[in-house]
Amino acid sequence: MSRSLKFKTHKSAKNMLHQHFIQTGLLPVEFGKYYNEIFNYRQEADYEAVSEINPESIHMLLENLDKFIKAIKYLLPI
């Protein structure tokens, strides 16, 4: 698969992921929800004075991260 997508912000990257991969069915809706969750954690960590995440959430995020990365690598081989 070849796509020429360019982004200037993290938010536009998130929007393009949904537009080109989630809404078209190339990636499951669950990955879109997962990406939204990690995007929100990133926003909070970068822009809030204090940011916390509990260990259970970290464990779930890491489990899903492996599946997410494998799917992306399958679609966009490096």
Rosetta blueprint (number, residue, H / E / L):
1 M L
2 S L
3 R L
4 S L
5 L L
6 K L
7 F L
8 K L
9 T L
10 H H
11 K H
12 S H
13 A H
14 K H
15 N H
16 M H
17 L H
18 H H
19 Q H
20 H H
21 F H
22 I H
23 Q L
24 T L
25 G L
26 L L
27 L L
28 P L
29 V H
30 E H
31 F H
32 G H
33 K H
34 Y H
35 Y H
36 N H
37 E H
38 I H
39 F H
40 N H
41 Y H
42 R H
43 Q H
44 E H
45 A H
46 D H
47 Y H
48 E L
49 A L
50 V L
51 S L
52 E L
53 I L
54 N L
55 P H
56 E H
57 S H
58 I H
59 H H
60 M H
61 L H
62 L H
63 E H
64 N H
65 L H
66 D H
67 K H
68 F H
69 I H
70 K H
71 A H
72 I H
73 K H
74 Y H
75 L H
76 L L
77 P L
78 I L
